[in-house]
Amino acid sequence: MREILSPQLRCLMGLSQLLGIVGFCFMGLGKNEVELQIGNQKKRRKGLIAHEIAETFITIPKDFFCPILLDLMRDPVIISTGQTYDRSSISRWMEEGHCTCPKTGQMLMNTRLVPNRALRNLIVQWCTAHGIPYDPPENTDSSVEAFAATMPSKAAIEANRATATLLINQLANGSQSAKTVAARGTRLLAKTGRENRAFIAEAGAIPYLCELLSSTNSVAQENSVTAILNLSIYDKNKSRIMDENGCLGSIIEVLRLGLTTEARENAAATLFSLSAVHDNKKRIADEEGAVEALAGLLRVGTPRGKKDAVTALFNLSTHTENCVRMIEAGAIAALVGALGNEGVAEEAAGALALIVRQPIGAKAVGGEEMAVAGLIGMMRCGTPRGKRKCCCCTA
């Protein structure tokens, strides 16, 4: 408790500006009485404010609280300094004539309030996971949100960085339920924006996400593999994922034995993304069970799963040294079988066209009973591009 309060006490004694904040924060409250509101539930207790703050910080992440009122934020917004406050609190602060950031003391460049949607979603998820009532804001300024979406300001970027730091802290030190919520938050934050993907990985999220791949919680596993998929879209993160000890093997294990269909499909999509780098193609193919699992998904997966699998196999087939591995793992038979599936036939034919360039590959394709029939069918009914690939297979 002392560690949490001592910085505030030092500031209160040293900075007259922050004395005004204290008066603003606790206006209307007795010196030995504090009211903590979570959603519509209010708790009024007698005691030192220090005790109440410390108790709150123990149970609820401090990043979820407005620095002004020390209350759970319902509508977090970002101001020009990059700090996040609850809309109602910072609006009152500005209306009273203050032109500085309550937390940092910096002068405000403007009075624009940008919704911190990433943090708000995280608060909602955390409250849901812990059974805490949470009332969303009654009115959302859609025009402001639309403006924020099209104008990624420096403040918004800094807020996303702060959110990423919070998420990674929960991934590292949180309870199992907190880690699950944080994995989903990371997944959503990494879904858009090169900057988001870059600083999430730079801040150290990948090792913790890899640990969750082996979770027995299907939601945690699915969100972690999807977060890794989203991070892998940024090229520099591909090497970070590949170089993380055990991560590739864990992704393949999710592909083989994932607890949900979406987890397995997203594991295949992750391998496709990682295999865009030439040096990774051989490493992936050589990893035990990788090609076998992709071939299996191509045979029995959902339409989306088949698409993820065949595109990954196509990428692997572009590396000449993978031909033998593809044959041994049963990928040839799976690709030949896919020729009869309109949704994946073109990619399958493309992979086979690359494989038959090598004598051992041509022999393997020729040895498949359904190969000729499948290729003829493609040449009759396929797209012009598919027909050209079939011609390459039969040349």
Secondary structure, 3 states (H helix, E strand, C coil): CHHHHHHHHHHHHHCHHHHHHHHHHCCCCCCCEEEEEECCEEEEEECCHHHHHHHHHHHCCHHHECCCCCCECCCEEECCCCCEEEHHHHHHHHHCCCCECCCCCCECCCCCCEECHHHHHHHHHHHHHCCCCCCCCCCCCHHHHHHHHHCCCHHHHHHHHHHHHHHHHHHHHCCHHHHHHHHHHHHHHCCCCHHHHHHHHHCCHHHHHHHHCCCCCHHHHHHHHHHHHHHHCCHHHHHHHHHCCCHHHHHHHHHHHCCCHHHHHHHHHHHHHHCCCHHHHHHHHHCCCHHHHHHHHHHHCCHHHHHHHHHHHHHHHCCHHHHHHHHHCCHHHHHHHHCCCCCCHHHHHHHHHHHCCCHHHHHHHHCCCCHHHHHHHHHHHCCHHHHHHHHHHHC
